[in-house]
Every structure is written in C-alpha cells, then in structure tokens.
Amino acid sequence: MTDQPAAGAPLRISVVVVNWNGGDMVQDCLRSLVADGDPSGTGGVEILLVDNASTDGSPDRALAAFPGVRLVRRPGNEGFAAAANEGIRHSRGAVVVLVNNDACVLPGFLDALTAPMAAPGGADIAAVTGRVLLAGHFRPAGPDDEPGDGLVGRDGGRWVRVSGEEGGVRLLNSTGNLVTRSGNGGDRDWLAPADAPPAPAEVFGFNGGCVALRRRALDEVGLFDAGLFMYFEDTELSWRLRRARWRIAHAHGAVTEHRHAASSGTATSFFQFHNARNRLLVALSQAPWGVVLRAVGRTLVRLAVGPRRGPTARALVQALVRTPAALGRRRATDRTATVPRREVARWLMPD
C-alpha cells in the first residue's frame, strides 16, 4: 500500500482514531468527534477508527453506534505508529487529524486545529498540535498521600486526582512536545494550570494524540516510524518535518480532554521499556551526536541506580540491536533534508 489517499473524492479533513481494547472510552471519543464533525464525509470530514485486533468488542460496538465512522481492522496489534500510518493511508483528507481513543474533543476542535494551516502565512505549517487537558480535577499531594500516588511535575511536585470538582483544579497535559539536550521527550506545559495564558504558537514538536497533519508534508517526509511501536513516534516525525523546513504550530483553542495513560500507564514496565528504548533510537536516527552521547549516558545512570533496572536493561539491549536500522534512517533523513540538524537542535531544552 502506498502513502497516497484512498480512492474517492478528496475531503478537507480525515480524523484517525487508533483503538486497542478501548472499551467505553472509544465510544466517548467518537461521540465527541461526530458532534464536532461529519462522519458521513458529506461535509468534508471523515472519521476512521483503526482497530489493533481488540478482544473486548469495542470496534463492533463503535461501528453499531456510529455507522458513519469507517472501521479499519488490523490483524494484530503492531502499535500506535503502524496503525496511525494505516489510517492515514486509508484516508482521503488533505489534512489528517489524530486523536487518542482515551480523549474527547471539545466543541469547535476541528475548526480551531486546522485554522492555522489555512491562515495567511500558514502554507509552511506541517502540523498543528492542540491543547490537551487532563480529565478530572487535582489537588497538590499532602503528607497523608502515598509516595507513589498522583502525577509528578518537572519541579518534583505531585498532584493527586480528587473525586468530583470540590477542592480541585484543572491541569494541562500538553500544548505540544519538547525535547531536552539528552534526547528526553516531554509535554510542554505538563501539569500547568488549565487557565494559564496561551502558550507560544510555535513549538518543537506535536503531540501525536491531538494533532492535524498536512498530507503534502507527509508525502514529502514519510509517515511515522512503525518500528517504535508507541511513544516518541511523534517526536521522531517532528524532527524530520523540521529538517524539511516545515513548521509546527500550537492552536490554543483546539482542546481535548485526555484520560492520561489510560491504555498503558506510565508506571508499567511496558511504558518504561518503550520510553527508554525509543528515546535512544530517536536520538540515534535524528539528533546531533552530542544528544546521542547524553542520551546513552542518561540510560547508563538509570541502569546503575534507577528503580526499574530490568526495563532499562532490556531497552538498552534492544536499542543496540536496532542501531544499524536507526543509523540507516539517519542517513536517509540527511539525503533529503534542507535544514541542518544543528539548526533544529536550537529548539532543545535543558534537562
């Protein structure tokens, strides 16, 4: 299958939702998208649900509830990146929007997310990433909370979810992706107040669960690296887009509400392994050599003194095995890039 739109009349927007055992969450997601768009495609919008061989019946329930949504079934679970690529290949829109199956869009999302591309001066914008709110309300962790409870900010502060709204505040999940000088990826504005002033309109990378992608840019640089399975696939593609002189923007008014890590959980060995491995592989394939060395050093320190040495060790071994392929991707990017790697690296943040 080529990276061309599916046959048929072109559409303005295609929305792709990747699902794996999404239960009721994917129903909520699709309900919000149908309310904001037009699942039949007659209004220039189509919605595709790409299912990674779910076993909980969620794709069939979704198809019954939303017959205008196109269902793309995959024979197995090869991860988010491969499924998103298949959804893009099946879609017809000039702009492809990706939304996490554990997120709901707020009214006006699609218009707000795609507006920067159509605005004067927006012809070189390849991706627009929205504003992602954490579902629920939170309070600062107190002395009576267990040490492992809650979400941890970059300042080390912890926030604990509260029941209902009383005594809690809304927090941000993301306004786009950042990368540090050791190759570590993260969400811009992680755990910032939800009512904070709008973030800068340009950001290093996009959040793969809340983004509009220009098909013409994808035709130029290619789709996600399916070998990453999940995590860092959006960062890797952001590197390639920027090296091809495309810009990545943030739309403050395009809002989703996200049940953070509802599918895998950030404390699981699954997350720890893929996060550590993919950080190394993306650095190898796209970042300056100084970033690669710092990424390896960070991994070795965690292997020596970190709390999860098993997943870290497996991540390092797999990264070593895949190093030739990562270096091949590095050379492939260099052959077509028009922007030096060091220029893109100016976006990198201190650790």
C-alpha positions as YAML, in Angstrom:
chain: A
units: angstrom
residues:
- id: 1
  name: MET
  ca: [0.00, 0.00, 0.00]
- id: 2
  name: THR
  ca: [1.37, 3.44, -0.90]
- id: 3
  name: ASP
  ca: [1.22, 6.59, 1.16]
- id: 4
  name: GLN
  ca: [-1.47, 8.06, -1.09]
- id: 5
  name: PRO
  ca: [-5.05, 8.95, -0.07]
- id: 6
  name: ALA
  ca: [-7.69, 6.30, -0.57]
- id: 7
  name: ALA
  ca: [-9.61, 6.45, -3.84]
- id: 8
  name: GLY
  ca: [-12.64, 8.69, -3.99]
- id: 9
  name: ALA
  ca: [-13.47, 12.37, -3.83]
- id: 10
  name: PRO
  ca: [-10.95, 14.39, -1.79]
- id: 11
  name: LEU
  ca: [-12.03, 15.63, 1.61]
- id: 12
  name: ARG
  ca: [-10.99, 18.57, 3.73]
- id: 13
  name: ILE
  ca: [-10.28, 16.60, 6.93]
- id: 14
  name: SER
  ca: [-9.81, 12.96, 7.84]
- id: 15
  name: VAL
  ca: [-9.85, 12.05, 11.54]
- id: 16
  name: VAL
  ca: [-7.99, 8.89, 12.56]
- id: 17
  name: VAL
  ca: [-8.53, 7.24, 15.95]
- id: 18
  name: VAL
  ca: [-6.36, 4.24, 16.84]
- id: 19
  name: ASN
  ca: [-8.04, 1.74, 19.15]
- id: 20
  name: TRP
  ca: [-6.94, -1.28, 21.16]
- id: 21
  name: ASN
  ca: [-9.41, -2.57, 23.74]
- id: 22
  name: GLY
  ca: [-10.70, 0.95, 24.24]
- id: 23
  name: GLY
  ca: [-13.94, -0.13, 25.91]
- id: 24
  name: ASP
  ca: [-16.32, 2.73, 26.55]
- id: 25
  name: MET
  ca: [-13.54, 5.30, 26.15]
- id: 26
  name: VAL
  ca: [-13.51, 4.98, 22.39]
- id: 27
  name: GLN
  ca: [-17.29, 5.43, 22.32]
- id: 28
  name: ASP
  ca: [-16.92, 8.69, 24.22]
- id: 29
  name: CYS
  ca: [-14.16, 9.80, 21.85]
- id: 30
  name: LEU
  ca: [-16.16, 9.06, 18.71]
- id: 31
  name: ARG
  ca: [-19.29, 10.67, 20.15]
- id: 32
  name: SER
  ca: [-17.39, 13.93, 20.66]
- id: 33
  name: LEU
  ca: [-15.90, 13.80, 17.17]
- id: 34
  name: VAL
  ca: [-19.21, 13.06, 15.49]
- id: 35
  name: ALA
  ca: [-20.74, 16.04, 17.30]
- id: 36
  name: ASP
  ca: [-17.88, 18.26, 16.08]
- id: 37
  name: GLY
  ca: [-17.59, 16.94, 12.52]
- id: 38
  name: ASP
  ca: [-19.49, 14.95, 9.96]
- id: 39
  name: PRO
  ca: [-18.80, 11.21, 9.99]
- id: 40
  name: SER
  ca: [-20.51, 10.59, 6.67]
- id: 41
  name: GLY
  ca: [-17.97, 12.72, 4.83]
- id: 42
  name: THR
  ca: [-20.62, 14.85, 3.14]
- id: 43
  name: GLY
  ca: [-19.42, 17.92, 4.99]
- id: 44
  name: GLY
  ca: [-15.78, 17.42, 4.06]
- id: 45
  name: VAL
  ca: [-14.90, 15.37, 7.17]
- id: 46
  name: GLU
  ca: [-14.48, 11.62, 7.56]
- id: 47
  name: ILE
  ca: [-13.74, 9.66, 10.74]
- id: 48
  name: LEU
  ca: [-11.76, 6.42, 10.67]
- id: 49
  name: LEU
  ca: [-11.37, 4.00, 13.56]
- id: 50
  name: VAL
  ca: [-8.27, 1.83, 13.14]
- id: 51
  name: ASP
  ca: [-8.50, -1.19, 15.41]
- id: 52
  name: ASN
  ca: [-5.43, -3.14, 16.53]
- id: 53
  name: ALA
  ca: [-7.18, -6.52, 16.88]
- id: 54
  name: SER
  ca: [-9.13, -5.63, 20.03]
- id: 55
  name: THR
  ca: [-10.60, -8.50, 22.03]
- id: 56
  name: ASP
  ca: [-13.11, -6.50, 24.08]
- id: 57
  name: GLY
  ca: [-15.68, -5.97, 21.31]
- id: 58
  name: SER
  ca: [-15.13, -2.21, 21.30]
- id: 59
  name: PRO
  ca: [-14.77, -1.83, 17.50]
- id: 60
  name: ASP
  ca: [-18.05, -3.63, 16.78]
- id: 61
  name: ARG
  ca: [-19.90, -1.61, 19.42]
- id: 62
  name: ALA
  ca: [-18.44, 1.57, 17.93]
- id: 63
  name: LEU
  ca: [-19.49, 0.59, 14.42]
- id: 64
  name: ALA
  ca: [-23.03, -0.13, 15.62]
- id: 65
  name: ALA
  ca: [-23.28, 3.16, 17.49]
- id: 66
  name: PHE
  ca: [-21.66, 5.30, 14.79]
- id: 67
  name: PRO
  ca: [-22.38, 3.77, 11.36]
- id: 68
  name: GLY
  ca: [-20.88, 6.79, 9.57]
- id: 69
  name: VAL
  ca: [-17.45, 6.00, 11.03]
- id: 70
  name: ARG
  ca: [-15.19, 3.91, 8.80]
- id: 71
  name: LEU
  ca: [-13.66, 0.91, 10.57]
- id: 72
  name: VAL
  ca: [-10.23, -0.34, 9.53]
- id: 73
  name: ARG
  ca: [-9.44, -3.70, 11.13]
- id: 74
  name: ARG
  ca: [-5.85, -4.82, 11.62]
- id: 75
  name: PRO
  ca: [-4.91, -8.50, 12.06]
- id: 76
  name: GLY
  ca: [-2.75, -7.86, 15.12]
- id: 77
  name: ASN
  ca: [-1.50, -5.19, 17.49]
- id: 78
  name: GLU
  ca: [1.63, -3.69, 15.96]
- id: 79
  name: GLY
  ca: [1.37, -0.50, 17.99]
- id: 80
  name: PHE
  ca: [0.12, 3.05, 17.60]
- id: 81
  name: ALA
  ca: [2.56, 4.16, 14.91]
- id: 82
  name: ALA
  ca: [1.76, 1.35, 12.46]
- id: 83
  name: ALA
  ca: [-1.98, 1.74, 13.00]
- id: 84
  name: ALA
  ca: [-1.85, 5.51, 12.56]
- id: 85
  name: ASN
  ca: [0.07, 5.01, 9.31]
- id: 86
  name: GLU
  ca: [-2.60, 2.61, 8.05]
- id: 87
  name: GLY
  ca: [-5.32, 5.09, 8.96]
- id: 88
  name: ILE
  ca: [-3.51, 7.83, 7.06]
- id: 89
  name: ARG
  ca: [-3.16, 5.56, 4.02]
- id: 90
  name: HIS
  ca: [-6.88, 4.74, 4.07]
- id: 91
  name: SER
  ca: [-7.92, 8.37, 4.49]
- id: 92
  name: ARG
  ca: [-8.72, 10.96, 1.84]
- id: 93
  name: GLY
  ca: [-8.35, 14.28, 3.61]
- id: 94
  name: ALA
  ca: [-5.85, 16.97, 2.67]
- id: 95
  name: VAL
  ca: [-5.39, 17.27, 6.45]
- id: 96
  name: VAL
  ca: [-5.28, 14.21, 8.73]
- id: 97
  name: VAL
  ca: [-6.23, 14.70, 12.38]
- id: 98
  name: LEU
  ca: [-5.11, 12.18, 15.02]
- id: 99
  name: VAL
  ca: [-7.00, 11.92, 18.31]
- id: 100
  name: ASN
  ca: [-6.29, 9.47, 21.14]
- id: 101
  name: ASN
  ca: [-9.04, 6.94, 21.80]
- id: 102
  name: ASP
  ca: [-8.95, 7.91, 25.50]
- id: 103
  name: ALA
  ca: [-9.64, 11.58, 24.75]
- id: 104
  name: CYS
  ca: [-12.72, 13.65, 23.92]
- id: 105
  name: VAL
  ca: [-12.69, 16.78, 21.79]
- id: 106
  name: LEU
  ca: [-14.39, 19.97, 22.91]
- id: 107
  name: PRO
  ca: [-16.76, 21.82, 20.53]
- id: 108
  name: GLY
  ca: [-15.00, 23.68, 17.73]
- id: 109
  name: PHE
  ca: [-11.93, 21.44, 17.94]
- id: 110
  name: LEU
  ca: [-11.56, 20.58, 14.24]
- id: 111
  name: ASP
  ca: [-12.01, 24.14, 13.01]
- id: 112
  name: ALA
  ca: [-9.59, 25.54, 15.57]
- id: 113
  name: LEU
  ca: [-6.98, 22.83, 14.95]
- id: 114
  name: THR
  ca: [-6.92, 23.23, 11.18]
- id: 115
  name: ALA
  ca: [-7.28, 27.03, 11.03]
- id: 116
  name: PRO
  ca: [-3.54, 27.88, 11.27]
- id: 117
  name: MET
  ca: [-2.79, 25.90, 8.11]
- id: 118
  name: ALA
  ca: [-5.33, 27.90, 6.10]
- id: 119
  name: ALA
  ca: [-4.42, 31.28, 7.63]
- id: 120
  name: PRO
  ca: [-2.20, 33.77, 5.77]
- id: 121
  name: GLY
  ca: [1.39, 32.70, 6.26]
- id: 122
  name: GLY
  ca: [0.40, 29.16, 7.19]
- id: 123
  name: ALA
  ca: [1.37, 27.37, 3.98]
- id: 124
  name: ASP
  ca: [4.59, 26.05, 5.56]
- id: 125
  name: ILE
  ca: [2.86, 24.63, 8.66]
- id: 126
  name: ALA
  ca: [3.00, 20.83, 8.54]
- id: 127
  name: ALA
  ca: [1.43, 20.08, 11.91]
- id: 128
  name: VAL
  ca: [-0.83, 21.86, 14.39]
- id: 129
  name: THR
  ca: [-0.94, 20.47, 17.90]
- id: 130
  name: GLY
  ca: [-3.81, 21.32, 20.22]
- id: 131
  name: ARG
  ca: [-4.25, 21.98, 23.93]
- id: 132
  name: VAL
  ca: [-4.75, 18.79, 25.94]
- id: 133
  name: LEU
  ca: [-6.45, 18.96, 29.33]
- id: 134
  name: LEU
  ca: [-6.14, 16.21, 31.89]
- id: 135
  name: ALA
  ca: [-9.50, 14.66, 32.64]
- id: 136
  name: GLY
  ca: [-10.71, 15.34, 36.17]
- id: 137
  name: HIS
  ca: [-9.64, 17.71, 38.94]
- id: 138
  name: PHE
  ca: [-6.47, 17.63, 41.02]
- id: 139
  name: ARG
  ca: [-5.01, 18.92, 44.28]
- id: 140
  name: PRO
  ca: [-1.40, 19.07, 45.50]
- id: 141
  name: ALA
  ca: [-0.32, 15.85, 47.23]
- id: 142
  name: GLY
  ca: [-0.23, 16.04, 51.02]
- id: 143
  name: PRO
  ca: [1.63, 14.17, 53.78]
- id: 144
  name: ASP
  ca: [-1.17, 11.61, 54.08]
- id: 145
  name: ASP
  ca: [-0.93, 10.55, 50.42]
- id: 146
  name: GLU
  ca: [1.12, 7.53, 49.46]
- id: 147
  name: PRO
  ca: [4.54, 8.43, 47.93]
- id: 148
  name: GLY
  ca: [3.71, 6.79, 44.60]
- id: 149
  name: ASP
  ca: [0.28, 8.37, 44.22]
- id: 150
  name: GLY
  ca: [-0.52, 11.08, 41.73]
- id: 151
  name: LEU
  ca: [1.24, 12.76, 38.81]
- id: 152
  name: VAL
  ca: [4.71, 14.27, 39.15]
- id: 153
  name: GLY
  ca: [5.62, 17.62, 37.65]
- id: 154
  name: ARG
  ca: [9.04, 18.66, 36.36]
- id: 155
  name: ASP
  ca: [9.61, 20.51, 39.62]
- id: 156
  name: GLY
  ca: [9.04, 17.29, 41.57]
- id: 157
  name: GLY
  ca: [5.65, 18.40, 42.86]
- id: 158
  name: ARG
  ca: [2.89, 15.80, 42.94]
- id: 159
  name: TRP
  ca: [-0.79, 16.21, 42.12]
- id: 160
  name: VAL
  ca: [-3.50, 13.82, 43.21]
- id: 161
  name: ARG
  ca: [-6.86, 13.38, 41.48]
- id: 162
  name: VAL
  ca: [-9.89, 14.32, 43.58]
- id: 163
  name: SER
  ca: [-13.38, 12.90, 43.45]
- id: 164
  name: GLY
  ca: [-15.65, 15.37, 41.73]
- id: 165
  name: GLU
  ca: [-14.66, 19.02, 41.46]
- id: 166
  name: GLU
  ca: [-14.59, 20.21, 45.07]
- id: 167
  name: GLY
  ca: [-11.15, 21.24, 46.24]
- id: 168
  name: GLY
  ca: [-9.52, 20.54, 42.89]
- id: 169
  name: VAL
  ca: [-8.24, 22.43, 39.86]
- id: 170
  name: ARG
  ca: [-7.91, 21.59, 36.17]
- id: 171
  name: LEU
  ca: [-4.43, 20.90, 34.80]
- id: 172
  name: LEU
  ca: [-2.83, 20.73, 31.38]
- id: 173
  name: ASN
  ca: [-1.47, 17.56, 29.85]
- id: 174
  name: SER
  ca: [0.19, 19.13, 26.81]
- id: 175
  name: THR
  ca: [0.49, 22.06, 24.45]
- id: 176
  name: GLY
  ca: [2.96, 20.22, 22.21]
- id: 177
  name: ASN
  ca: [6.17, 18.24, 22.61]
- id: 178
  name: LEU
  ca: [9.57, 19.35, 23.88]
- id: 179
  name: VAL
  ca: [12.92, 17.54, 23.67]
- id: 180
  name: THR
  ca: [15.84, 18.02, 26.05]
- id: 181
  name: ARG
  ca: [19.56, 18.01, 25.27]
- id: 182
  name: SER
  ca: [19.76, 14.39, 26.40]
- id: 183
  name: GLY
  ca: [17.01, 13.40, 23.96]
- id: 184
  name: ASN
  ca: [14.31, 13.08, 26.60]
- id: 185
  name: GLY
  ca: [10.86, 13.95, 25.29]
- id: 186
  name: GLY
  ca: [8.06, 15.52, 27.24]
- id: 187
  name: ASP
  ca: [4.86, 17.51, 27.10]
- id: 188
  name: ARG
  ca: [5.12, 21.27, 27.06]
- id: 189
  name: ASP
  ca: [3.13, 22.76, 29.97]
- id: 190
  name: TRP
  ca: [2.81, 19.41, 31.75]
- id: 191
  name: LEU
  ca: [0.67, 19.99, 34.90]
- id: 192
  name: ALA
  ca: [0.42, 23.73, 34.29]
- id: 193
  name: PRO
  ca: [-2.88, 25.36, 35.32]
- id: 194
  name: ALA
  ca: [-5.53, 24.82, 32.68]
- id: 195
  name: ASP
  ca: [-6.39, 28.52, 32.72]
- id: 196
  name: ALA
  ca: [-2.77, 29.61, 32.11]
- id: 197
  name: PRO
  ca: [-2.23, 32.20, 29.35]
- id: 198
  name: PRO
  ca: [-1.94, 30.76, 25.83]
- id: 199
  name: ALA
  ca: [1.38, 29.04, 25.13]
- id: 200
  name: PRO
  ca: [3.61, 30.28, 22.29]
- id: 201
  name: ALA
  ca: [2.13, 29.49, 18.91]
- id: 202
  name: GLU
  ca: [5.19, 27.55, 17.72]
- id: 203
  name: VAL
  ca: [6.64, 24.51, 19.44]
- id: 204
  name: PHE
  ca: [9.36, 21.98, 18.62]
- id: 205
  name: GLY
  ca: [7.05, 19.01, 18.09]
- id: 206
  name: PHE
  ca: [3.47, 17.85, 18.05]
- id: 207
  name: ASN
  ca: [1.53, 15.62, 20.40]
- id: 208
  name: GLY
  ca: [0.51, 12.56, 18.38]
- id: 209
  name: GLY
  ca: [-2.80, 12.24, 20.20]
- id: 210
  name: CYS
  ca: [-4.02, 15.73, 19.34]
- id: 211
  name: VAL
  ca: [-2.69, 16.94, 16.00]
- id: 212
  name: ALA
  ca: [-3.57, 17.97, 12.47]
- id: 213
  name: LEU
  ca: [-1.05, 16.83, 9.84]
- id: 214
  name: ARG
  ca: [-0.81, 18.26, 6.34]
- id: 215
  name: ARG
  ca: [-0.81, 15.38, 3.87]
- id: 216
  name: ARG
  ca: [1.53, 17.17, 1.49]
- id: 217
  name: ALA
  ca: [4.16, 17.34, 4.24]
- id: 218
  name: LEU
  ca: [3.72, 13.62, 4.99]
- id: 219
  name: ASP
  ca: [4.09, 12.83, 1.29]
- id: 220
  name: GLU
  ca: [7.43, 14.65, 1.42]
- id: 221
  name: VAL
  ca: [9.00, 13.22, 4.59]
- id: 222
  name: GLY
  ca: [7.10, 9.96, 5.11]
- id: 223
  name: LEU
  ca: [4.86, 8.63, 7.87]
- id: 224
  name: PHE
  ca: [5.60, 7.51, 11.44]
- id: 225
  name: ASP
  ca: [8.44, 5.11, 12.21]
- id: 226
  name: ALA
  ca: [6.35, 1.99, 12.80]
- id: 227
  name: GLY
  ca: [9.30, 0.24, 14.43]
- id: 228
  name: LEU
  ca: [8.88, 2.44, 17.51]
- id: 229
  name: PHE
  ca: [5.52, 0.73, 18.26]
- id: 230
  name: MET
  ca: [4.40, 3.60, 20.54]
- id: 231
  name: TYR
  ca: [5.95, 6.60, 22.34]
- id: 232
  name: PHE
  ca: [8.37, 9.05, 20.66]
- id: 233
  name: GLU
  ca: [6.92, 8.36, 17.20]
- id: 234
  name: ASP
  ca: [5.58, 11.93, 17.15]
- id: 235
  name: THR
  ca: [8.95, 13.34, 18.24]
- id: 236
  name: GLU
  ca: [10.79, 11.41, 15.51]
- id: 237
  name: LEU
  ca: [8.42, 12.69, 12.81]
- id: 238
  name: SER
  ca: [8.70, 16.22, 14.21]
- id: 239
  name: TRP
  ca: [12.48, 16.08, 13.70]
- id: 240
  name: ARG
  ca: [12.04, 15.06, 10.05]
- id: 241
  name: LEU
  ca: [9.41, 17.72, 9.36]
- id: 242
  name: ARG
  ca: [11.58, 20.46, 10.79]
- id: 243
  name: ARG
  ca: [14.62, 19.28, 8.83]
- id: 244
  name: ALA
  ca: [12.47, 19.59, 5.69]
- id: 245
  name: ARG
  ca: [11.79, 23.25, 6.63]
- id: 246
  name: TRP
  ca: [8.20, 22.68, 7.75]
- id: 247
  name: ARG
  ca: [6.87, 24.48, 10.82]
- id: 248
  name: ILE
  ca: [4.88, 23.04, 13.75]
- id: 249
  name: ALA
  ca: [2.26, 25.24, 15.41]
- id: 250
  name: HIS
  ca: [0.07, 25.17, 18.52]
- id: 251
  name: ALA
  ca: [-3.63, 26.06, 18.50]
- id: 252
  name: HIS
  ca: [-4.79, 27.18, 21.96]
- id: 253
  name: GLY
  ca: [-8.47, 26.92, 21.02]
- id: 254
  name: ALA
  ca: [-8.30, 23.29, 19.85]
- id: 255
  name: VAL
  ca: [-8.96, 21.41, 23.09]
- id: 256
  name: THR
  ca: [-9.19, 17.75, 24.03]
- id: 257
  name: GLU
  ca: [-9.75, 16.20, 27.45]
- id: 258
  name: HIS
  ca: [-7.44, 13.24, 27.97]
- id: 259
  name: ARG
  ca: [-7.52, 10.32, 30.39]
- id: 260
  name: HIS
  ca: [-3.75, 10.31, 30.73]
- id: 261
  name: ALA
  ca: [-2.05, 6.92, 30.16]
- id: 262
  name: ALA
  ca: [-5.38, 5.12, 30.37]
- id: 263
  name: SER
  ca: [-4.20, 2.49, 27.88]
- id: 264
  name: SER
  ca: [-0.75, 1.60, 29.22]
- id: 265
  name: GLY
  ca: [0.03, 3.54, 32.41]
- id: 266
  name: THR
  ca: [3.30, 5.43, 32.90]
- id: 267
  name: ALA
  ca: [4.38, 3.29, 35.86]
- id: 268
  name: THR
  ca: [4.24, 0.00, 33.97]
- id: 269
  name: SER
  ca: [7.26, -1.93, 32.69]
- id: 270
  name: PHE
  ca: [5.70, -1.63, 29.21]
- id: 271
  name: PHE
  ca: [5.91, 2.15, 29.34]
- id: 272
  name: GLN
  ca: [9.34, 2.24, 30.96]
- id: 273
  name: PHE
  ca: [10.82, -0.10, 28.36]
- id: 274
  name: HIS
  ca: [9.37, 1.57, 25.26]
- id: 275
  name: ASN
  ca: [10.05, 5.06, 26.56]
- id: 276
  name: ALA
  ca: [13.75, 4.32, 27.31]
- id: 277
  name: ARG
  ca: [14.35, 2.34, 24.11]
- id: 278
  name: ASN
  ca: [12.66, 4.82, 21.80]
- id: 279
  name: ARG
  ca: [14.41, 7.81, 23.37]
- id: 280
  name: LEU
  ca: [17.73, 6.21, 22.36]
- id: 281
  name: LEU
  ca: [16.56, 5.18, 18.89]
- id: 282
  name: VAL
  ca: [15.12, 8.61, 18.02]
- id: 283
  name: ALA
  ca: [18.30, 10.32, 19.22]
- id: 284
  name: LEU
  ca: [20.36, 7.94, 17.06]
- id: 285
  name: SER
  ca: [18.20, 8.46, 13.99]
- id: 286
  name: GLN
  ca: [17.64, 12.22, 14.17]
- id: 287
  name: ALA
  ca: [19.56, 14.17, 16.85]
- id: 288
  name: PRO
  ca: [23.12, 15.61, 16.91]
- id: 289
  name: TRP
  ca: [25.83, 13.28, 18.23]
- id: 290
  name: GLY
  ca: [26.12, 15.25, 21.45]
- id: 291
  name: VAL
  ca: [22.49, 14.46, 22.20]
- id: 292
  name: VAL
  ca: [23.10, 10.79, 21.42]
- id: 293
  name: LEU
  ca: [26.01, 10.62, 23.89]
- id: 294
  name: ARG
  ca: [23.99, 12.32, 26.62]
- id: 295
  name: ALA
  ca: [21.02, 10.00, 25.94]
- id: 296
  name: VAL
  ca: [23.26, 6.94, 26.34]
- id: 297
  name: GLY
  ca: [24.80, 8.39, 29.48]
- id: 298
  name: ARG
  ca: [21.37, 9.04, 30.98]
- id: 299
  name: THR
  ca: [20.37, 5.44, 30.28]
- id: 300
  name: LEU
  ca: [23.55, 4.05, 31.84]
- id: 301
  name: VAL
  ca: [23.00, 6.10, 35.00]
- id: 302
  name: ARG
  ca: [19.44, 4.77, 35.28]
- id: 303
  name: LEU
  ca: [20.72, 1.27, 34.69]
- id: 304
  name: ALA
  ca: [23.15, 1.68, 37.59]
- id: 305
  name: VAL
  ca: [21.00, 3.48, 40.16]
- id: 306
  name: GLY
  ca: [17.45, 3.63, 38.80]
- id: 307
  name: PRO
  ca: [14.44, 1.93, 40.39]
- id: 308
  name: ARG
  ca: [13.48, -0.01, 37.23]
- id: 309
  name: ARG
  ca: [16.71, -1.60, 36.05]
- id: 310
  name: GLY
  ca: [15.04, -4.53, 34.26]
- id: 311
  name: PRO
  ca: [13.10, -2.49, 31.68]
- id: 312
  name: THR
  ca: [16.08, -0.14, 31.28]
- id: 313
  name: ALA
  ca: [18.45, -3.04, 30.58]
- id: 314
  name: ARG
  ca: [16.08, -4.53, 28.01]
- id: 315
  name: ALA
  ca: [15.67, -1.12, 26.40]
- id: 316
  name: LEU
  ca: [19.43, -0.68, 26.08]
- id: 317
  name: VAL
  ca: [19.90, -4.14, 24.56]
- id: 318
  name: GLN
  ca: [17.13, -3.60, 22.01]
- id: 319
  name: ALA
  ca: [18.48, -0.15, 21.14]
- id: 320
  name: LEU
  ca: [21.89, -1.71, 20.45]
- id: 321
  name: VAL
  ca: [20.30, -4.39, 18.24]
- id: 322
  name: ARG
  ca: [18.40, -1.73, 16.28]
- id: 323
  name: THR
  ca: [21.30, 0.71, 15.99]
- id: 324
  name: PRO
  ca: [22.11, -0.19, 12.34]
- id: 325
  name: ALA
  ca: [18.50, 0.48, 11.31]
- id: 326
  name: ALA
  ca: [18.45, 3.77, 13.26]
- id: 327
  name: LEU
  ca: [21.66, 4.90, 11.56]
- id: 328
  name: GLY
  ca: [20.11, 3.98, 8.22]
- id: 329
  name: ARG
  ca: [17.16, 6.28, 8.99]
- id: 330
  name: ARG
  ca: [19.65, 8.98, 9.98]
- id: 331
  name: ARG
  ca: [21.38, 8.76, 6.59]
- id: 332
  name: ALA
  ca: [18.02, 8.70, 4.79]
- id: 333
  name: THR
  ca: [16.94, 11.90, 6.52]
- id: 334
  name: ASP
  ca: [20.25, 13.58, 5.71]
- id: 335
  name: ARG
  ca: [19.88, 12.79, 1.99]
- id: 336
  name: THR
  ca: [16.72, 14.87, 1.63]
- id: 337
  name: ALA
  ca: [16.92, 17.40, 4.50]
- id: 338
  name: THR
  ca: [17.26, 21.09, 3.70]
- id: 339
  name: VAL
  ca: [17.81, 22.29, 7.29]
- id: 340
  name: PRO
  ca: [20.99, 21.36, 9.21]
- id: 341
  name: ARG
  ca: [20.49, 19.15, 12.25]
- id: 342
  name: ARG
  ca: [22.22, 21.72, 14.47]
- id: 343
  name: GLU
  ca: [19.64, 24.35, 13.47]
- id: 344
  name: VAL
  ca: [16.73, 22.17, 14.56]
- id: 345
  name: ALA
  ca: [18.66, 21.38, 17.76]
- id: 346
  name: ARG
  ca: [18.28, 25.02, 18.81]
- id: 347
  name: TRP
  ca: [14.81, 24.01, 19.94]
- id: 348
  name: LEU
  ca: [16.21, 21.58, 22.52]
- id: 349
  name: MET
  ca: [15.68, 22.40, 26.18]
- id: 350
  name: PRO
  ca: [17.96, 21.97, 29.21]
- id: 351
  name: ASP
  ca: [17.45, 18.72, 31.14]
...
